[in-house]
Amino acid sequence: MRGLSLFCFLILLAVACLPERREPLPELPGLAPFLQEETDGMEAIIRGMSLEQKLGQLIVVGRVGQPEHQLHQWVQKGRVGGVALSGLPIEYFLSLQDSLQREAPYPLLTTTAGGALFNNQFSDVLALPVMDALQALPSDSMKQKLQQAFLEQAQSLGLNLAPAPYLSRLEQRFTLPEVSLQQYTRDIRWLNERHILSLADNFAAIPLLQPGQDSLQDSLLLDYQYLVKAGLSGFWIAPSVYESPELPPDAIGRFFRGRLQFDGLLMAHLKTDNQLDEILDSGVDLIVTYNSPDFVMNYLLTAYRSGELTETALHAKLRRILLAKQWVGKLASDEETKHSGPEVAVRKLPASMFTGMEAYRSGLSEPKEKLTQYFKDGRWGYWQRRLREESIVVASNPDSLLPFHGLSRQNFQAFHLGVGDFASFDETFAKYAAADSWQGNTWEALTRQLLKLDGTENVVLVLHNYLLDSLQAASILSLAHRLPLALVNFQRLENLALLDTSLVVVHSFEEGEGLSELVPQILFGGIPAAGKLPYTLNRFFAKGQGIELPQLRLRYGLPEQAGIAPEKLVGIDAIVETAIDDAAFPGCQVVVVKNGTVVYDKALGYHTYSKEQPTRKTDLFDVASITKAVTTTLATMRLYEEGAIQPNGKLRKQMGLPRNSRLRNLTVKKLMTHQSGLQPHMPVVPYLLYRDMENTDCSRYFCDHLSDTFAIQVANAFYFDKRYLDKIQEDVNRLRPRYRYRYSDVNFILMQQLVEEKAGAPLDSFTSAHFYDPLGLQHTGFRPLLWKDSSEIVPTQYDRRWRHQLIHGYVHDETAALLGGVAGNAGLFSTAEDLAVVFQMLLNGGTYGGEHYLESGTIEYFTSASHGNHRGLGFDKPDDKSIKKGKFPEQISETAFGHTGFTGTCAWADPEKGLTYIFLSNRIYPDSNNRKIFVKRVRERIHQVIYDALDTYVPEMPEI
């Protein structure tokens, strides 16, 4: 009753919105070409058939779980008149179809399951979106291109019956749009020109079949008259028609043979055995069964012998079927075929009757290997991804809730109802923001969870092939008035008919491998939204409606989407795997971003050489000196824009240094370009040597437990006396600048002090508040053991000299450790994915996710090499000398910038190429003297592979 009420509501709505009656489309042939075939000799062929062979012409068998030998036996005995093969490997399909055709005593009609491109019909071929999804594509030219591919595939596969045009069950509740009719007539004409039967697939226009007559029926009838006049060969009736309890048994026959005056083929899919009565009563010519045809044959024999299927009716069906076979080139009359007598015999027809078939199969004149290569062409992967992305529809977006913004202020709650790919959805969602997730199968269980909400949450409700009823829809609408709600609807498009635009509605026509990863990207602006509703559902959701949203964050996509041939990146795997085998490092993360699309994202190897714990994309690495670029420098850039820090200003005018400090006349620029000439390391050697003397009491410097004095944790059970921080600072102020280039950690510890003084906050808190949190970085920060489990952190060195333990979750850098784990030179832990976000923000000119972080001019200023040496302010830069030494690819741009880290890390961005490259490893596990990463030039070689891969792919659809 629920479905019937919804249906009635939709019909009333459609009647109220009916368009003006349209003029007939011009130049239509008016009759299916096969019906115009000469019938001479047809009666002779029919007389030559046994009763079972006659009845067999009505049966089309689909191979689903059927043993091949049985299929051959049915065909050889003439117990089937056609085959609808699907779900097979492409090579097997081609061979099987060919052999069955040659074995049949009467040539077969050959088709396959419809509703999409034929790529979807083979078990070893990449599936493309379903037809409804393809109809949601925003580009008409793309839809036409795909339809042309469908038609050409039908011919090349040797099919003589194509399930086209495809009729959506939702579209058939209203009038067919004129643009659809025009496309359909073009498809029919194309198929007719190639002698391929066109059967309108999925006919389910129930309003046309019901008693009575109204304006809706008149308009719908006109639409189908167009199709018939266009030369349509037949209709493939959807199983749902026979499941409709309100239809009288003869409704289908009366409509097609009466009101529509259609004399072409009618084909129906036998979904359950008990539908045979209704199918036979409806006047169907061809019965498609995916079970054994023996049941259908026995039923037809019984119906014939009882008189329910009269000889007149049987012969009428046979004439239509045989005329169709004759027209497609499968049948030719021959005097030798004349045969009389009632005996049931299986015999071969003369070779002359197959001449037409051979001519027809010229579409398969291409070698089977070539057809196999076409369907298995790797380029289909690009089209699958692109079509899936473009078919997702943002049907409504009140208050511009999408793409989600203000991530640091959001409390996301995801609720999954139904059966679907929860894990992939949540995993992709987590790449952008943290969310609590709940999964359940019943509305009652969901309701209990929703009652716990306090109104502060941002709710994402995901329906996985779940059909709503009106009360459930009303509850969702009520919830949307209380708090921000985004509804993600997989598959059940009819759910939208019960909703309105007061909540965010995102629809995906399918769910499965790869699809659950796309919708979260739509929610956050990783993928631009472009899809359009292909049908009108109610007064809120009309055909063509779809909110377009831009890409604002990283997209996790395919290399091809960024112009990179995927095989060109295989070298990264080879380099890394060889390096791991050679013990250059136990594991790593590598991320490559091109033009905002993540084209390579892998975690390889293990945490340690024991190979007990694989490296994951969310595992934290000690990024060492990359801290200088993505923490201290970012904070400096922010304060520079606020006027708080002047790069050319001297330190004595910008921070509180003692009057006797030798650092007073240094400028920020000198520090950030390492042009101060200060010594490489902080003056902390005495503290690093003291533990080496194995003094384990708490009398000086260190203690094995926390106290008010020993308050700075350096490592596990290892605390530093905070009173010595002042002594370290005094020693820093005594350092003598040399005003020449010298890479020094002291420079950025001084910058940390300047930032904290100007910001009025610790360095880690300031960068988290202004960058990491609003960017949605969940795996970036200092002192990770305070917010992550140690199993999620990759260990570094086994420190045998000073800390006498494996450094795991504590910063490796000794100076940063003495400062409590937060330092301007080191101490940051992160992932390759998180760092890629930071660098993408910089490449975007200071914006990300629709929010502004820095001015583009600031970024250009800090990343340029115009400050007295080859470096930027806080960033390293490629120079001619380094390029000649092989430290950078030759193709790298002058505008490129980045940094490396002692632990075996690097991060590089190239604005001119739109490229980001992040590499994180723990090469110092267990010994920091391991220099294999340098000797083998691992990071540099990967960098070169990336540049060599650029502009190696042009998106072209495979052609037969």
N, C-alpha and C positions, 0 to 999 in steps of 0.2 A: 504493500500500500504506500510505503514511503516513496518508493521510486515512481509509482503512478501519480502521486500528488505532485511531485516535482515535475514530472512530464507534463501534466495538465497545466501547471503554472507556466512552463516554457511555451506551450502551444498558445495560451492566451496572450502571452507577451508578444509572440511572433505575429499573431493575427493583428494586434494593435499597431505593429510597426511594419506592416507589409509595404513593399515599394510599389510604384506604379507598374502596371503590366508592361512588359518589355516587348519590343518588336522582335520578330524572329531573326536569327542570325542569317546573313545572306549566303547564297551559293552552297547550300547543303545538299548532298546527293539524295537524301531521302530514303534510302533503303540499304541495308547491309549488303555489301558486294557479294558475299557468298550466296545470298538468297537469289541472286540473279544468274547463278550457274545453270548450265544446261542439265536437264534431268534425264537425257537419253541414256539408257543403259542402267539407270539407278535401280529400277525394279529387278533387273537381272542380278545385280549384286545382292540385293536383299533376298531374292529367292535362293541364292547360293549359300546363304547363311543358315546354320542350324539355329534352333531356338536359343540355346545358351549363347551362341555368338551374337545373336541379335540383342539379347538382354545385356550381354557383356559390353556392347557399345555404349550403354548408358552409365557404365561404372568407370570412374576415374579413381585410381588407387594412389594414395600417398604413402611414401615409405617412412614410417615411423615405427621402428622396432621390428620391421618385417625382415625375416631371413631372406637373403638374396635368392636362394634357390626356389623359395616359394613364389617370389615375385616373378621369376623367370617362368615357372610352371603356369601361373595364372595368365601371363601374357601369351605363352605358347599355345595354351588351350583356347585362347580367344575369350577368356572370361572377364577381360577388362578392355575398355576402349580408349583409355588414356592413362597417363601417369602424371602425378604432381610431386616430383621429387624435391626434397629439401632436407637440410640438416646433414648433408654429406660433404666429405672433402671434395674440392672442386674437380680434381683429376678423376676421382671415382665417379662423380656425377656425370662427367662428359662420357666416360667409357660405358657406364651403366645405361644411360639414356640411349646411346648409340646402339648398344647390343640389344636392348629391349625393342627398339624400333625395328630392327632387322629380323627379330624373332617372331614378331606379331603376324598372325595370319591376315589381319586387317590393320593397316597402319594406325598408329596411335596419335591421339592428341597429346601434346606435351606442354606442361606448364609447371609452375612452382608457386609457392606461397607468395602472396602479394603484400602490398602495403608499404613497400620501401624499395630501394635499389636492390638488385639481385645480389649485391655483396652480402646481404643479411641471410641469404639462403644456404650458405656453405659453412660447414663447421670449422674449417681451417682458414677462413677469410675474415678480415677485420669488419665488424658490423658497423653500419652507418645509422644515423638516427632514423626513427620510425617516420612514417609519412606525415603524421600530424605535426611532428617537430619540424620537418622540412617546410611545411606550410607556414610555420611561424617565423621563418627567416625574413629579415627586413628587406632583402634585395630581391626584386622580381626577376632580375636577370640571372641571379644565382639559382633561383628555383627553376627557371627555364633550362638552365645549363644542366642541372641535375636530372630533370625530366628527360632531356635529350639523351643523357647517359643511360637512363633506365631503358629507353626504347632501343638504343643501339645494343645494349646488353642482351635484350630479349632476342634480337635478331642473331647476334653472334653466338648465343648459346644454343641455337637451333630450336628455340621454342616456337610453337605455332599458335599458342594461345597465351596472351599476355593479360595479367590481372591489372588492367588499366582502362580508363582512368580510375583512380582511387577515390572513393566517396567516404568522407568521414561520417560516422554515425551522428555526431553532433551537428554537422553542417546540414544534414538531411532533415533536421527538425524545422529548418527555415528554408527560404529560397536560396538556391545556389547563386553565389555572386557572379556577376556577368564576366568578371575577369577569369573566374574558374571555368565558366562555360566556354569561353574563348580558348583557354588552354586545353580543355578537354577535347574540343573539336579538332584542334591542331594535332593532338595525340592520336585521335581516332584516324584522322586522315593519313598521318605518318605510318601507322600500323597497316592500314588498308593498302597503301601503296606498296608495302612489302609483303602483302599476303599473310599477315599475322592477325589472328582473330583478336578483337578487343572486347574484353568482358569487364564492364564497370564493376569494380571490386567493392565488396562490403556494402551492398545495397541494404539499407535499413530504414527507408523512408516510411515508417509505420503510419504517419498521418494519411498518406496516400492510400493505404490499404484498408482503412477503417470505413464502415458504412457511412452514408451521408455525403454531403458535398458542401464545401464552404470556400471562402476566398483563399484560405491557406492551401487547400487541396488544388484549387484552380491554378495557383501560382506555382506550386510544386510540380503539377502535371505539365505545365508549360516547359519547365526546366528539363524534364526527362524527355519530352517530345523533341526538344533541341538535340539531345544526345542521340535519340533514335534517328532523326533526320540527318544527323552528321555521319551516319553509316555505322553506328555501333553494332557489333556482332552479337552481344548478349549481356546478361547481368549475372554476377556472382552474388547470390543472396546470402546475407549474413545469418549465422545461426540464431542471433537474437530475435529475428523475425518469427521463427518457429517457437520461440520461448514466450511470445507475447500472448497472454491468455485472452485478451479482448478481441483477437482477430478470429473471424469465422474460418473454417477449414479451406474454403475455396477462394479466399480473399486474394491470394497472390495470383492465381490463374485468371480470375475475373479482371484484375487490374492490368496485367501485362497483355493478355490476349484480347481483352475487351476494351477497357477505357484507353489504354495506351496503344492498342492495335499493333502490338509488337509481335512479330513472327520469328524473331531470332532465337538464339540459344538462351536457356535458363539453366544455371548451375547452382547447386546448393551443397554446402558442407554438412555432412551427417555427423553431428556432434555426439548424439546418443542414439542408440538403436531404436528407441521408442519414437523417434522423430520420423521414421520411414513412412508411416501412414500419412502424416501431414505433408511430407515432401512429395510423395506420389500424387496426393490430391491436389497439390499446388501446380501441377503441370510441368514440373522440372524435367529437363532433358538429360542432364548429367548430374550424377550423384557422386560427390567426392567423399571417400572414406579413408581414414588413416588406420583402420583396422583391417582384418581379413575381409576380402570382398565376397567370401563364401556366404556370409550371412545375408548380404544384400542380394546376391544371386538367388539364394533359396527363397528369399522374400518375393523377389520379382517373379520367380517361377510359380510360386503359390498364387500371387496376384493375377498372373496371366491365366492360369488354369481355372481360377475361380471366376474369371470375367471382370475382376476389378480393374485390371489393365487389359483393355480390349486390344485386338489386333490392329484396329484402325488407329488407336492412340499410339501404340507401339511403333507402327510404321511411320506415323507422322514425326515421331521423335527421331526415328532412324534416318528419315529423309533429311531432316535438318542437320543431323550430325554428319551424315555422309556427304551432303552438299558442302558442309564446312571443310571436311577433309579434302574433298575434291578441289575446293578453291585454294586451299593452302598448298596444294601440290602433293597431297598424300594419297590420292586415290585417282585411278583412271579406269573407266569401264573397259571391259575386254570380253569378247565373245567366249573366250576360254573360261570365263568365270561363271558362266551360266551353269546352274546346278539345281537339280530338283530332288525332292525326297526329304523326309523328316529326320533322317538320321543325324545324330550329333557327331560330327567328325572335325578334327583339327587338320587343316591342310594349308599349304602355302599358296598364296596367290602368284600368278605369273610375274616374272621380273618386270614386264612392261608396266605393271601397276605401281612400281617403285621408282619409275623414272622421275616422276614429279617430286618425290621425296628427295632424291639425290640432288635435283636442281635446287630445291628449297634449302637444302643443307649447305648450299654454297656459303651461307653465313658462317659455317664452321669449316670453311676451306682453310682458314688459318689453322696452323698446327695446334693441337691441344696444349702443347707446351707454351705457346704464345698466349693462349687464353688464360692458362694457369698463371703465367707471369703477370698478366694484366690484373687479375683479381688479387694476386698476392703482392702487388707493387707496394713498396714501402711508403710511397707518397700518399696512399689512402689514410695513413695515420694522421697526417696533417689535416686532411679534409674532415676526418671524423672529429678531431678536436675542435676545429674551427666551426663546423656545423653545430656541434653540441653547444658550444659557447653562445653562438649567435641565436640559437633557438630558445634559450631560457628567457622567460618573459617576466619583467617586473610590471605586474598589472596595475598596481597602485602603490603610491609612496607618499602618504600624507605627512605634512610637516617636513618633507625632505629628510626623513629618517635615514634613508640610505643614500650613499654609502655611510655606514656607521662612522661617527666622528667623536671626538672628545673621549678617546679610549680610556684615559686615566681616570675619568669620572664615571665610567660605566660599570654596572654590575650585571654581567650577562648570565642568563639562565637558559639553557637549551633543554627542550622537552621533545622527545621522540615518541611518536605514537604510530604503531603498526610494525611491520616487518621490513627492515631495510638495512642499508649499510651505515649503521650508526658510527662505527669506528672511523671510517674514512672521513665522514662529515666532521666529526669532532676533532680529528687530527688536523684537518685543514683549517678549521675554525681557529684552533689554537695557534696557528702560525701568525694570526693577527691579534688575537685577544684571548685572555683567560675566560673560561666559562665553566660553571657547574653543569653537569649533564645528567639527565634522567631518561631512561628508556622503559617503555611499557607497551602492552598490547591492547589494553582495554580503556575505554573512556572513563570508567569509574576510577581506575587507578590514577589516571591523569588528573581527574578532578580533585582527588585527595591531595595531590602535589600542588596544584594551583591554589588551593585554599591556604597554603602555607606562605604565599607571597605577601609581602607587606607594602607593596607599591613602589619600592625603590629599585626594582629590578628592570632590566631591559630583556624582555622575554622573546626567545626565538622558538616558535612552535613548529615542529617538522612533522608533516603527515607523510608517512611512507605507504603509498598505495592504500590509504585508508579512506573509506567512503563516509562522509559526514551525513547525518540526518539534520533536519531543520532545528531541532532543539540544541544539538551540539553546536551547530553554526551560530545560533543565537547566543550561546554561552561564550563563544570566541569573540563575537562582536561586543558583548558586554565587558569582557576582560580588556578589550582594546580601548575602551573608554576610561579604564582605571590606570593603565600604565602603557608604556611603549611596547608594542607587540608587532613582531614580524612573523607572518605565516609563510612557511615554505611548503609547497604542495607538490609532492611527487606523483605523477601519473594521472590521478583522478581529476581531470579538468572540470568535470561536472560539479565538483565541490564549489567552484567559483560562483555557480549560479545561485548559491545560498548565501553569498557574502556580499559585502559592499566595499567602498573605498575608504572606510574609516580606519582601516588597518593596512599595514604593508602586506602585499600579497606577491609572492614570487612563485612562479610555476615552472616546473621541469616536466617534460612529457614522458621522460623515462627515468629509471633509476637502475644503477648497476655499476659495473666496473668503470671507474673514472668519472662517472656523473656526480657522485656524492662529493667529489672534490671540487667541482666547479661552482656549485651554488654558494658555498661560503665565500668564495672569492667574489661573487657578485655582491654579496652583502657588504663586503668591506671595500669594494672598488678595486679589487685585484684584476677583475675582468670587467670590461665595459658591458653594460646591458644594452641589448639592441632588439630582442625578440618582440614580435607582435602577435597578439591573439589571432588565431586563424578563423575563429567563429564568434558569433555573438552569443553570450550566455545569459545575460539579463540587462537591465537598463544601466547598470554600472560598468559592466565589462562587455564591450562591443568589439566586433571584428576590427582588427587593425590597431587596437589599443595596446600600448606598451610604452613604459617610461624609459627613455634613453638616459643612461648614466655613464659618466666618464670613468676611465681608469685613473685611480688616485694612489694606488699602492702597488707593490710588487705582484706580478702575476706569476704563478707557478705553472709554466706551460711547456711547450715542446721547443727544441732548438729550431725547428723549421719555421716556427712563428716569428723568429727573429732573424731569418735568413741564413741559418746555419744548418748544413747537412749533418744529421746526427752521427754519422759514421766518422765525421771529422773530429769528434770529441772523444772517440774511443781511446785515443792516445793518452788521455788523462788517466784512465783506468790502468793502462799498461804501465805508465810511469810510476803511479802510486803502488800498484801491486808489486812491481819489481823492487821499489824502495822498501816496502814492508818486508819482503822476503830477504832483503839484504840488511835488515835491522837498522835502517836509517831512522825509523820511528815505528812504534807499534800500531798507531792508528792516526786517522786524520779526518777532517771535514773539508770539502771543496764545494764552493758555490760560484757559479758564473752567471752574471746577469747581463743581458743585452737589451737595450732600449726598454727597460722596465720589465722584461720577462726573464724569469729564472730559467735558464736553459740547461743548467747542470747543477744538481744538488744531491750530493752523496756523502754518506759517512762510511768510511772504509777502515778495515782493520779492527783492532781491539784496544782496550785501555792499556793493557800490558802485553808483554811477549808470552805470557802464560796462556793467552787466548781464551780466558774465562768469560770475559764480558765484551761483547761486540760494541764498537763505537756507534752511538746513535746521533741523529741530527740535533737532538736537544741536549746533548752532553756538553758541559762547560769546559772550555780550555782556558788556561792561563795565557792571555794574549801578549803579555810582556810589554814591550815598548809601543805596541799599537795603542796603549793607554794614552801616550803623549798626544796622538792625533784625535782619537775619538772621545777623549774625556777632557784633558787639560786644554787642548786647542779649541774644542767646541765651546767650552765655558768662556774662554778668552774672547772668541768671536762674538758671543752674546754680549759680554760686558763691553766690548769695543763698540758695538752698535748703540749701547746705552750711554756711551761717552765716559764710561768708568775707567777704561784702560786705553792708553795711547801707545801704540807700537814704537813711536819715535821718542816718547818721553822717557826720561831717566827714572830709575827706580826710586831715587831719593825723593822724587816729587809724587810718586804714586803709591808707596808703601812705607810703613814705619820701620825703617832700618836704623840701627844705632849710628851715631855721628861718626864713630870710628870704623864703620864697615867699609871694606874695600870695594863693595859691590854697588855703592851709591850711584856711580856715574854710568853704570851699565844701562842699556835700553832694553825694553821688551823685545824689540826686533833682534838684538844681539843674542838674547837668550833663546828665542824661538828658532833662529837659524843656526844655532850652535856656533856662533861667531864670537862668543865671549872669551874663548880660550881657557875657560875654567877646567879643572881636572876632571877626568871622566867620571869618577865616583865620589860619593859623599865621604866626608872624613869620619868613617865609622870603623876603620880597621881594628882599633883596640877592642871593640866590642865583639867583632867577629873572631878574634884570636883568643879571647878569654875563655870561651867555652871549649876551645881546643885543648886547654890545659886541664880539662875535666874537673873544673870547680863546680860541683853540683849543689853547694849550699846556697842559701839566699843572702849571703853577706855582701855581695857586690854584683851589679849588673842584672843577673838573671835569677829566676826561681822556678821551681817546678809546679807551683800552684798560684792561683790568682789571689791578689790582695790589693789593698788601696794603693800600695807603693808599686808593686809589680802588677801593673794594670794593663800592660800592652801585650797581648798574646801574639807570639811570633810563630809558634807551631804547637803541636800537641804537647801539653804539659811543659810548656816552655814560655815564660813570661819575662818581659823586659821592664826594668825599673824606669818609670816615666820621668824621674827626676833628671835623667841624663839627656832628655830631649833638648833642654836648654843648653847643655854643654855642646851638643852636636850643632845647634844653631850658632853658638858663639864661634865654633871652629869654621863654620861655613862663612861667616862674615870676615874671617881672616884670610879666606882664599883670595889669591891674586889673579885678576883677569889678565889675559894675554892678548885679547883682541885679535885672535886669529881663529880659523876654523878648527874646532876640536869637538867631536861628539861627546856630550856630557850629560849624565843624568841630573847633575846639580842644576842645570838650566831649568829643567821642568819641575823640579821640586821648589825652586824659587817661584816659578810661575804658579804652582799650586798655592803657595803662600799669598801671592798677589791676588789670585782669584778669590780665595777664601776671605781675604780682608775686604775686598771690594763687594763681594756678594753677601757677606755677612752670614755665610753658611758653609759647612764642610763641602769639599769638592764633590764627593759622591752624592750627597743630598742635592746639591745644586744641579748637577747634570741629570740626575734621575728625574727631578721635578720638571726641568725645562726641556729635556730631550728623550731620555729612555722611556719614561712612563707614557707620555703622550704619543710617542712613536709606536707604542704597543710592544716594546721589547720585554719579554718575560724571562729571558735567560741572560741578562747582562747586569753586572754590578760587581761591587767589591765585597770581600769577606763572604764568600758564597755559602760557607757552612752555616751561616745564620739564616739562610732562606732556601737551601737545597740540601738534599741528602747526599752523602759522600759518594753513593753509587752513581750519581748523576754528574760527577766531577772527575775529569781525567787527571790522574796523578802526574807529577813531573819527576824531579830528581830524587834519588836516594842520597840525602846529604850526609856524607860520612865524616865531613870535616868540622862542621859547626853544630847543626841541629841534631845530627846522629839519628835520623829517621827518614822515612819516605815522606816527601812533601806532597800532601794530598788534601786539597781544599784550602791550603794556605798559599800565599803568593811565594813564588820561587825567589824573586829578586830580594837579596839580603837587605838592602836599604829600605825598600818598601815594607818588608817584614818588620824591621825595627820601628817603623813609623806606624805600625798597627795594621798594615794591610791596605791602607789607602794612601797613595802617593801620586804625584804628578807625573812620574816617569814610568810606573808599573803598578800592578795590583788589580787591574780589571780582568774579570772572567766573562767570557761570552761564547756565543756560537757563531758559526759562519753565516747562518741565516740572519741573525740579529745584526751583525756587522754589515751585511749587504743592505739592510734597510737604512742604516746610517749613511752609507756612501750613496745610496740612491737618492736620499734626501738632498745630499750635496749636489749630485748631478742634476736634480730637478731645479736647482737654483734656490734651495732653501725651503721648499714646500714638500709636504708628504701627507697623504690622507686628507687633503683638503685643508690642512692647517699650515700656518706660516711659522718657520723656525728661524731663518736667517735671510738676510738680503742677498740677492745674487751677486751684487757688487762686493759684498764682504767675502763671499766664497772665492770669487775671482782674485781678490787682493791677497788672501791668505794662501791660496794654492798656486800662485804665480812665483816664478823664479826671478823676481825683480827686487831682491832685498840684499844684494851684495855678494851672494854666492849661488850655488846651484840648487839650494833648498827653498822651499816655501816657508811660511810662518807655521811651524808645527808639523809640516808635511815634508816628506822626502820627494824628490823629483828625479826623473830620468835626465841624464845629460849625455852628450856625445861620447864622453870617455867611458861611461858605464855601458852604453849601448854597444860600443866597439868591443868591450870585454865580455859581452854576452849576458850581462845582468838584466837586460831588458830586450824585448823583441824590437827588431828594426822598425816595425810598423807603428810603434807606440808614438802617441802624439806629444808635442811639447807641453800641452796643457795637463797631461796626466799627473796624478799625485797619489800618495799613499804612505805606507810605512811597513817596516818589518819588525819582527820580535825575536828575542833571543831564544825563546822556547821552541822556535821552528814555525813561525807564523808570518803571514804577510797579508796586506790588504791594499789593492790598487784600483784606482778609478781613472777612466779616460773619457773626459767630456766630449771630445770630438767623435769618438767611436760609440758613445753611449754604453760604455762597458765597465763592469765591476768584476773583480776577481778576488776572492777570499780563500785563503788557505790557512788552516789551523792544524798543528800537530803537536805532539809532545816528544819532540826529537831528543830532549834531554833526559828522558826516562831510559834507564835508571841513572845515567851518567852524563853530566853536562859536557864532557869531553868528546862525546859522539859527534863527529863532524861530517858524517856521511851525507847528510842533507846538502852540505855545501860542496863536497867533492863531486857528488853526482848531479849537482845543480837541479835538484828536484823542482823547486818552486819556479825557477827560471824556465825550465823546459816545459812545464805545464803552461806557463804564461805564453810561451811561443806557440804551443798547440792551439791555444784559444785565439790568438791573432790570425793564425793560418786558417782557422775555421770560418772567419768572418766572410760574409757575402758568398757563401758556397751553395746556397739553396734558393731556388726560385719556385714559388708555389704554382705548380701546374697539375691539372687533373690528368690521371693516366688515360691514355687513349688506346683503343683496340687496334 
